[in-house]
Amino acid sequence: MHSFLRWKLLIGLSLAVCLTGCGAGQPETSSSQEVREEDQSTAPVVEVIEPQEETGPKLTQNDINEALAQVLEGYSAVGVSVAAIEHGQPSASGAWGWAEKGQREMTADTKVRIASISKVVVGLCALAMEEDGLVDLDAPLSTYWGEGVRNPYSSGQPSARTLMTHTSSLKDLEISRGLSKLTGMLSQSSAWRDMEPGNGGYWYYSNFGFCVLGTTLELASNQLLDSYAQGRFFEPLGMEASFCSGNFPEEELATLYTPQGVGRSAASCAAQPVPDEIGKGASFYPGGLTISARDMAKLVGVLAGDGTCEGRQYLKPETVADMETPRFSVDPEEGTPFDQCLVLRRQENLLGQSQLYYHTGSSYGVYSLMSYNPDTGNGVVVITTGSPRQTDEYGLYALCAELSEDLYERMENAV
């Protein structure tokens, strides 16, 4: 358990006072100027004390606005939204630019198809289902898909847990949906690599693997993954989010811009068919989560707070520790080596922090980054549209990384 949360628990036990929830931060302001250079019950409430004068959020709205203005002097984008987490609690948030050019300004509540950060939320659901006794993350996939789904080249068999580390031995096939189609694909020997599942030496980032992981969770729990996420996390946290953007009206969604134009319009996002049976939403799980920066910060708060956010326990501390445990190291072609955890990645001495757990996202012109420091409980979520693809020395999207680093420094210096 992180040191700051242990301290809070000790204080709570000695005073025997119930925590009052922490607010989600001040409302944001937004600039309309564009730079044109390019049914599950929740876990019990945990009663703890968090003295606001010492550990409460200190970041101000002015900090957010200044950080956005300063960082965006060096980058082009159409829209940017950002939200901070302090001491495991959602903090200040803000936005810059357009959700819809010339029509709607971007806000920290604008819902954006957040790309591969979606995988982190699939991982949260997987670990929560394990807590709830709905899935065995180490069981062979055939337990849920049938005996025909197996790797014929290996003695060990892939599991949900190996899917979460990109070592399932599946090839990264085309993103697909539909239970019968997926079952047919997984039953073919050509879908599998000649390797032992779980071997980090054969790590291969797989979007298709998360189509399979999300559907495995549906088969195990006999419900749509989005339905489970709504009841287990989204509704209790007061969030409006979904793995399918078709659950929201156009006016609540951002158009996804590339530097050349429109990657995907808000209208097309709103028109996505909403899945109504297991397997129909599989193609959304690698990157289709539609969520605001402010709401994503609540989920990051659950991780940064050892499973507890705003006075309510959503995961056990040992479950979060399992998700954060490094399995092996990966030396990517682009960027510096990182530790692969369950979905999350970890690096030390990143963005001015002793260590960070993080995940990036990129699709249809969106570049995004979520990160948090388990030592401080501080974190940042950044979502951008319309920015060119620029990466830093660590392989992170440069605009997202620089804005995150600026906010981490402000959190450390806040008084």
TORPATI-517138 format. One record per residue (C-alpha): residue number from 0; x, y, z. Coordinates in steps of 0.5 Angstrom, whole numbers, always signed. Layout:
{i->NUM, east->X, north->Y, up->Z}
...
END
This chain:
{i->0, east->+0, north->+0, up->+0}
{i->1, east->+3, north->+7, up->-2}
{i->2, east->+5, north->+11, up->+4}
{i->3, east->+1, north->+17, up->+4}
{i->4, east->-6, north->+12, up->+4}
{i->5, east->-3, north->+8, up->+10}
{i->6, east->-2, north->+15, up->+14}
{i->7, east->-9, north->+17, up->+12}
{i->8, east->-12, north->+10, up->+14}
{i->9, east->-8, north->+11, up->+21}
{i->10, east->-11, north->+18, up->+22}
{i->11, east->-18, north->+15, up->+20}
{i->12, east->-18, north->+9, up->+25}
{i->13, east->-15, north->+14, up->+31}
{i->14, east->-21, north->+19, up->+30}
{i->15, east->-26, north->+14, up->+28}
{i->16, east->-29, north->+20, up->+23}
{i->17, east->-32, north->+19, up->+17}
{i->18, east->-29, north->+22, up->+11}
{i->19, east->-33, north->+27, up->+7}
{i->20, east->-32, north->+27, up->-1}
{i->21, east->-27, north->+31, up->-4}
{i->22, east->-30, north->+35, up->-10}
{i->23, east->-28, north->+34, up->-17}
{i->24, east->-24, north->+41, up->-18}
{i->25, east->-27, north->+48, up->-20}
{i->26, east->-30, north->+49, up->-27}
{i->27, east->-25, north->+50, up->-33}
{i->28, east->-25, north->+56, up->-38}
{i->29, east->-23, north->+55, up->-45}
{i->30, east->-20, north->+59, up->-51}
{i->31, east->-23, north->+59, up->-57}
{i->32, east->-17, north->+60, up->-61}
{i->33, east->-14, north->+55, up->-65}
{i->34, east->-7, north->+55, up->-67}
{i->35, east->-6, north->+54, up->-74}
{i->36, east->+1, north->+51, up->-75}
{i->37, east->-1, north->+45, up->-77}
{i->38, east->-52, north->-10, up->-25}
{i->39, east->-46, north->-10, up->-20}
{i->40, east->-46, north->-8, up->-13}
{i->41, east->-40, north->-3, up->-11}
{i->42, east->-35, north->-5, up->-6}
{i->43, east->-36, north->-2, up->+2}
{i->44, east->-34, north->+5, up->+3}
{i->45, east->-28, north->+6, up->+7}
{i->46, east->-28, north->+11, up->+13}
{i->47, east->-22, north->+15, up->+13}
{i->48, east->-20, north->+22, up->+14}
{i->49, east->-16, north->+26, up->+9}
{i->50, east->-14, north->+33, up->+13}
{i->51, east->-15, north->+38, up->+7}
{i->52, east->-10, north->+43, up->+10}
{i->53, east->-5, north->+38, up->+9}
{i->54, east->-7, north->+33, up->+3}
{i->55, east->-12, north->+36, up->+0}
{i->56, east->-12, north->+38, up->-7}
{i->57, east->-8, north->+45, up->-8}
{i->58, east->-8, north->+46, up->-16}
{i->59, east->-12, north->+52, up->-18}
{i->60, east->-16, north->+53, up->-24}
{i->61, east->-11, north->+59, up->-26}
{i->62, east->-5, north->+53, up->-25}
{i->63, east->-9, north->+49, up->-31}
{i->64, east->-10, north->+55, up->-35}
{i->65, east->-3, north->+58, up->-35}
{i->66, east->+0, north->+51, up->-36}
{i->67, east->-5, north->+50, up->-42}
{i->68, east->-3, north->+57, up->-45}
{i->69, east->+5, north->+56, up->-44}
{i->70, east->+5, north->+49, up->-47}
{i->71, east->+1, north->+50, up->-53}
{i->72, east->+5, north->+56, up->-55}
{i->73, east->+10, north->+51, up->-57}
{i->74, east->+5, north->+46, up->-61}
{i->75, east->-1, north->+46, up->-65}
{i->76, east->-8, north->+43, up->-64}
{i->77, east->-15, north->+44, up->-65}
{i->78, east->-17, north->+42, up->-58}
{i->79, east->-14, north->+40, up->-51}
{i->80, east->-17, north->+37, up->-45}
{i->81, east->-14, north->+36, up->-38}
{i->82, east->-15, north->+34, up->-31}
{i->83, east->-11, north->+33, up->-25}
{i->84, east->-11, north->+28, up->-19}
{i->85, east->-8, north->+30, up->-13}
{i->86, east->-7, north->+25, up->-7}
{i->87, east->-11, north->+20, up->-10}
{i->88, east->-17, north->+25, up->-11}
{i->89, east->-20, north->+28, up->-18}
{i->90, east->-17, north->+35, up->-18}
{i->91, east->-17, north->+41, up->-22}
{i->92, east->-19, north->+41, up->-30}
{i->93, east->-19, north->+45, up->-36}
{i->94, east->-19, north->+45, up->-43}
{i->95, east->-17, north->+49, up->-49}
{i->96, east->-19, north->+50, up->-57}
{i->97, east->-25, north->+47, up->-60}
{i->98, east->-29, north->+40, up->-59}
{i->99, east->-33, north->+42, up->-66}
{i->100, east->-29, north->+48, up->-70}
{i->101, east->-32, north->+54, up->-70}
{i->102, east->-39, north->+51, up->-66}
{i->103, east->-37, north->+48, up->-59}
{i->104, east->-31, north->+50, up->-55}
{i->105, east->-27, north->+44, up->-52}
{i->106, east->-29, north->+43, up->-44}
{i->107, east->-26, north->+38, up->-39}
{i->108, east->-33, north->+35, up->-40}
{i->109, east->-33, north->+34, up->-47}
{i->110, east->-33, north->+26, up->-49}
{i->111, east->-27, north->+24, up->-53}
{i->112, east->-26, north->+17, up->-56}
{i->113, east->-20, north->+16, up->-52}
{i->114, east->-16, north->+11, up->-56}
{i->115, east->-12, north->+6, up->-53}
{i->116, east->-12, north->+9, up->-46}
{i->117, east->-19, north->+5, up->-46}
{i->118, east->-15, north->-2, up->-45}
{i->119, east->-13, north->+1, up->-38}
{i->120, east->-21, north->+1, up->-36}
{i->121, east->-22, north->-6, up->-39}
{i->122, east->-16, north->-8, up->-35}
{i->123, east->-20, north->-5, up->-29}
{i->124, east->-26, north->-9, up->-31}
{i->125, east->-22, north->-15, up->-31}
{i->126, east->-19, north->-15, up->-24}
{i->127, east->-26, north->-12, up->-21}
{i->128, east->-29, north->-19, up->-24}
{i->129, east->-23, north->-23, up->-21}
{i->130, east->-25, north->-20, up->-14}
{i->131, east->-32, north->-21, up->-15}
{i->132, east->-31, north->-28, up->-17}
{i->133, east->-34, north->-28, up->-24}
{i->134, east->-27, north->-30, up->-28}
{i->135, east->-21, north->-33, up->-27}
{i->136, east->-15, north->-29, up->-30}
{i->137, east->-11, north->-35, up->-30}
{i->138, east->-15, north->-40, up->-33}
{i->139, east->-14, north->-42, up->-41}
{i->140, east->-18, north->-38, up->-46}
{i->141, east->-22, north->-45, up->-47}
{i->142, east->-25, north->-45, up->-41}
{i->143, east->-30, north->-39, up->-43}
{i->144, east->-29, north->-40, up->-51}
{i->145, east->-29, north->-48, up->-52}
{i->146, east->-24, north->-53, up->-53}
{i->147, east->-23, north->-51, up->-60}
{i->148, east->-20, north->-44, up->-58}
{i->149, east->-13, north->-46, up->-56}
{i->150, east->-5, north->-45, up->-59}
{i->151, east->-3, north->-52, up->-62}
{i->152, east->+4, north->-50, up->-62}
{i->153, east->+5, north->-49, up->-54}
{i->154, east->+4, north->-53, up->-48}
{i->155, east->+2, north->-48, up->-44}
{i->156, east->-5, north->-44, up->-46}
{i->157, east->-6, north->-37, up->-46}
{i->158, east->-11, north->-33, up->-41}
{i->159, east->-14, north->-27, up->-40}
{i->160, east->-8, north->-25, up->-36}
{i->161, east->-3, north->-26, up->-42}
{i->162, east->-8, north->-22, up->-46}
{i->163, east->-7, north->-16, up->-41}
{i->164, east->+1, north->-17, up->-42}
{i->165, east->+1, north->-17, up->-49}
{i->166, east->+4, north->-24, up->-49}
{i->167, east->-2, north->-29, up->-50}
{i->168, east->+1, north->-32, up->-57}
{i->169, east->-4, north->-29, up->-61}
{i->170, east->-2, north->-26, up->-67}
{i->171, east->-5, north->-18, up->-68}
{i->172, east->-10, north->-20, up->-73}
{i->173, east->-15, north->-15, up->-75}
{i->174, east->-20, north->-12, up->-70}
{i->175, east->-26, north->-15, up->-71}
{i->176, east->-33, north->-16, up->-67}
{i->177, east->-38, north->-22, up->-67}
{i->178, east->-38, north->-28, up->-62}
{i->179, east->-38, north->-33, up->-68}
{i->180, east->-33, north->-29, up->-72}
{i->181, east->-28, north->-29, up->-66}
{i->182, east->-29, north->-36, up->-64}
{i->183, east->-28, north->-38, up->-72}
{i->184, east->-22, north->-34, up->-72}
{i->185, east->-19, north->-36, up->-65}
{i->186, east->-20, north->-44, up->-67}
{i->187, east->-15, north->-43, up->-73}
{i->188, east->-8, north->-45, up->-72}
{i->189, east->-6, north->-39, up->-77}
{i->190, east->-8, north->-34, up->-71}
{i->191, east->-3, north->-37, up->-66}
{i->192, east->+5, north->-36, up->-66}
{i->193, east->+10, north->-41, up->-64}
{i->194, east->+11, north->-39, up->-57}
{i->195, east->+9, north->-40, up->-50}
{i->196, east->+4, north->-35, up->-47}
{i->197, east->+7, north->-31, up->-42}
{i->198, east->+14, north->-30, up->-45}
{i->199, east->+16, north->-23, up->-44}
{i->200, east->+21, north->-24, up->-49}
{i->201, east->+16, north->-25, up->-55}
{i->202, east->+12, north->-19, up->-53}
{i->203, east->+8, north->-16, up->-58}
{i->204, east->+3, north->-10, up->-57}
{i->205, east->-4, north->-13, up->-60}
{i->206, east->-10, north->-9, up->-61}
{i->207, east->-14, north->-16, up->-63}
{i->208, east->-12, north->-19, up->-56}
{i->209, east->-16, north->-14, up->-53}
{i->210, east->-22, north->-15, up->-57}
{i->211, east->-21, north->-22, up->-55}
{i->212, east->-20, north->-20, up->-47}
{i->213, east->-26, north->-16, up->-47}
{i->214, east->-30, north->-21, up->-50}
{i->215, east->-27, north->-26, up->-45}
{i->216, east->-30, north->-22, up->-39}
{i->217, east->-37, north->-22, up->-43}
{i->218, east->-37, north->-29, up->-43}
{i->219, east->-34, north->-30, up->-36}
{i->220, east->-40, north->-26, up->-33}
{i->221, east->-45, north->-27, up->-38}
{i->222, east->-46, north->-19, up->-39}
{i->223, east->-44, north->-14, up->-44}
{i->224, east->-37, north->-11, up->-41}
{i->225, east->-40, north->-4, up->-42}
{i->226, east->-46, north->-6, up->-37}
{i->227, east->-41, north->-9, up->-32}
{i->228, east->-37, north->-2, up->-32}
{i->229, east->-43, north->+2, up->-32}
{i->230, east->-45, north->-1, up->-25}
{i->231, east->-38, north->-3, up->-22}
{i->232, east->-35, north->+4, up->-24}
{i->233, east->-38, north->+9, up->-28}
{i->234, east->-45, north->+10, up->-24}
{i->235, east->-42, north->+10, up->-17}
{i->236, east->-36, north->+15, up->-19}
{i->237, east->-42, north->+19, up->-22}
{i->238, east->-39, north->+19, up->-29}
{i->239, east->-42, north->+19, up->-36}
{i->240, east->-37, north->+14, up->-40}
{i->241, east->-38, north->+8, up->-45}
{i->242, east->-34, north->+4, up->-49}
{i->243, east->-39, north->+6, up->-55}
{i->244, east->-40, north->+13, up->-57}
{i->245, east->-47, north->+11, up->-60}
{i->246, east->-49, north->+12, up->-53}
{i->247, east->-48, north->+19, up->-53}
{i->248, east->-52, north->+25, up->-57}
{i->249, east->-47, north->+29, up->-62}
{i->250, east->-47, north->+35, up->-58}
{i->251, east->-43, north->+32, up->-52}
{i->252, east->-38, north->+29, up->-57}
{i->253, east->-32, north->+32, up->-60}
{i->254, east->-30, north->+31, up->-67}
{i->255, east->-23, north->+28, up->-68}
{i->256, east->-19, north->+32, up->-72}
{i->257, east->-12, north->+30, up->-75}
{i->258, east->-7, north->+36, up->-78}
{i->259, east->-10, north->+35, up->-85}
{i->260, east->-18, north->+35, up->-83}
{i->261, east->-23, north->+31, up->-80}
{i->262, east->-21, north->+24, up->-77}
{i->263, east->-28, north->+22, up->-75}
{i->264, east->-34, north->+27, up->-74}
{i->265, east->-38, north->+28, up->-67}
{i->266, east->-44, north->+26, up->-72}
{i->267, east->-41, north->+19, up->-74}
{i->268, east->-39, north->+18, up->-67}
{i->269, east->-46, north->+19, up->-64}
{i->270, east->-48, north->+14, up->-70}
{i->271, east->-44, north->+8, up->-68}
{i->272, east->-49, north->+2, up->-67}
{i->273, east->-50, north->+0, up->-59}
{i->274, east->-48, north->-7, up->-58}
{i->275, east->-54, north->-11, up->-55}
{i->276, east->-50, north->-18, up->-55}
{i->277, east->-44, north->-21, up->-52}
{i->278, east->-38, north->-20, up->-58}
{i->279, east->-42, north->-15, up->-61}
{i->280, east->-38, north->-9, up->-58}
{i->281, east->-31, north->-13, up->-58}
{i->282, east->-28, north->-8, up->-63}
{i->283, east->-29, north->-2, up->-58}
{i->284, east->-25, north->-5, up->-53}
{i->285, east->-18, north->-4, up->-56}
{i->286, east->-19, north->+4, up->-56}
{i->287, east->-27, north->+6, up->-56}
{i->288, east->-28, north->+8, up->-49}
{i->289, east->-31, north->+15, up->-50}
{i->290, east->-30, north->+19, up->-44}
{i->291, east->-28, north->+26, up->-41}
{i->292, east->-22, north->+28, up->-38}
{i->293, east->-25, north->+30, up->-32}
{i->294, east->-28, north->+23, up->-31}
{i->295, east->-22, north->+19, up->-33}
{i->296, east->-19, north->+23, up->-28}
{i->297, east->-24, north->+19, up->-23}
{i->298, east->-21, north->+12, up->-25}
{i->299, east->-14, north->+14, up->-25}
{i->300, east->-16, north->+17, up->-18}
{i->301, east->-18, north->+9, up->-16}
{i->302, east->-11, north->+7, up->-18}
{i->303, east->-7, north->+13, up->-15}
{i->304, east->-11, north->+12, up->-9}
{i->305, east->-10, north->+4, up->-8}
{i->306, east->-17, north->+3, up->-10}
{i->307, east->-21, north->+8, up->-6}
{i->308, east->-23, north->+15, up->-9}
{i->309, east->-27, north->+20, up->-6}
{i->310, east->-28, north->+16, up->+0}
{i->311, east->-31, north->+10, up->-3}
{i->312, east->-27, north->+3, up->-4}
{i->313, east->-27, north->+0, up->-11}
{i->314, east->-22, north->-5, up->-11}
{i->315, east->-18, north->-8, up->-6}
{i->316, east->-11, north->-5, up->-5}
{i->317, east->-8, north->-12, up->-7}
{i->318, east->-12, north->-12, up->-13}
{i->319, east->-9, north->-5, up->-15}
{i->320, east->-2, north->-8, up->-13}
{i->321, east->-3, north->-14, up->-18}
{i->322, east->-4, north->-9, up->-23}
{i->323, east->+2, north->-5, up->-22}
{i->324, east->+7, north->-11, up->-21}
{i->325, east->+12, north->-11, up->-27}
{i->326, east->+12, north->-17, up->-30}
{i->327, east->+18, north->-16, up->-35}
{i->328, east->+22, north->-11, up->-39}
{i->329, east->+20, north->-8, up->-46}
{i->330, east->+26, north->-5, up->-50}
{i->331, east->+21, north->-2, up->-56}
{i->332, east->+23, north->+1, up->-62}
{i->333, east->+21, north->+8, up->-60}
{i->334, east->+23, north->+11, up->-54}
{i->335, east->+26, north->+8, up->-47}
{i->336, east->+25, north->+1, up->-44}
{i->337, east->+19, north->+0, up->-40}
{i->338, east->+16, north->-5, up->-35}
{i->339, east->+10, north->-8, up->-37}
{i->340, east->+5, north->-9, up->-32}
{i->341, east->-2, north->-12, up->-33}
{i->342, east->-4, north->-7, up->-38}
{i->343, east->+0, north->-1, up->-35}
{i->344, east->+7, north->+1, up->-37}
{i->345, east->+12, north->+3, up->-31}
{i->346, east->+18, north->+8, up->-32}
{i->347, east->+23, north->+11, up->-27}
{i->348, east->+25, north->+18, up->-27}
{i->349, east->+20, north->+20, up->-32}
{i->350, east->+17, north->+27, up->-33}
{i->351, east->+20, north->+29, up->-27}
{i->352, east->+17, north->+24, up->-22}
{i->353, east->+21, north->+18, up->-18}
{i->354, east->+16, north->+13, up->-22}
{i->355, east->+10, north->+13, up->-26}
{i->356, east->+5, north->+8, up->-29}
{i->357, east->+2, north->+10, up->-35}
{i->358, east->-1, north->+9, up->-42}
{i->359, east->-2, north->+12, up->-48}
{i->360, east->-7, north->+13, up->-54}
{i->361, east->-7, north->+15, up->-61}
{i->362, east->-13, north->+14, up->-66}
{i->363, east->-17, north->+18, up->-71}
{i->364, east->-12, north->+24, up->-69}
{i->365, east->-13, north->+23, up->-62}
{i->366, east->-7, north->+23, up->-58}
{i->367, east->-8, north->+22, up->-50}
{i->368, east->-4, north->+20, up->-44}
{i->369, east->-6, north->+18, up->-37}
{i->370, east->-1, north->+17, up->-32}
{i->371, east->+0, north->+17, up->-24}
{i->372, east->+6, north->+17, up->-19}
{i->373, east->+4, north->+12, up->-14}
{i->374, east->+9, north->+15, up->-9}
{i->375, east->+5, north->+21, up->-8}
{i->376, east->-2, north->+19, up->-11}
{i->377, east->-1, north->+25, up->-16}
{i->378, east->-3, north->+24, up->-24}
{i->379, east->-5, north->+27, up->-30}
{i->380, east->-10, north->+26, up->-36}
{i->381, east->-9, north->+29, up->-43}
{i->382, east->-13, north->+29, up->-49}
{i->383, east->-11, north->+32, up->-55}
{i->384, east->-14, north->+33, up->-62}
{i->385, east->-11, north->+36, up->-69}
{i->386, east->-4, north->+35, up->-66}
{i->387, east->+1, north->+33, up->-71}
{i->388, east->+5, north->+26, up->-68}
{i->389, east->+11, north->+28, up->-64}
{i->390, east->+14, north->+24, up->-59}
{i->391, east->+19, north->+25, up->-54}
{i->392, east->+25, north->+21, up->-52}
{i->393, east->+21, north->+17, up->-48}
{i->394, east->+16, north->+15, up->-53}
{i->395, east->+11, north->+19, up->-51}
{i->396, east->+7, north->+24, up->-55}
{i->397, east->+10, north->+30, up->-54}
{i->398, east->+5, north->+35, up->-52}
{i->399, east->+1, north->+31, up->-47}
{i->400, east->+8, north->+29, up->-44}
{i->401, east->+10, north->+37, up->-43}
{i->402, east->+3, north->+39, up->-41}
{i->403, east->+3, north->+33, up->-36}
{i->404, east->+10, north->+35, up->-33}
{i->405, east->+8, north->+42, up->-32}
{i->406, east->+2, north->+40, up->-28}
{i->407, east->+7, north->+35, up->-24}
{i->408, east->+11, north->+40, up->-22}
{i->409, east->+6, north->+45, up->-20}
{i->410, east->+3, north->+40, up->-16}
{i->411, east->+9, north->+39, up->-12}
{i->412, east->+10, north->+47, up->-11}
{i->413, east->+3, north->+48, up->-9}
{i->414, east->+2, north->+51, up->-3}
END
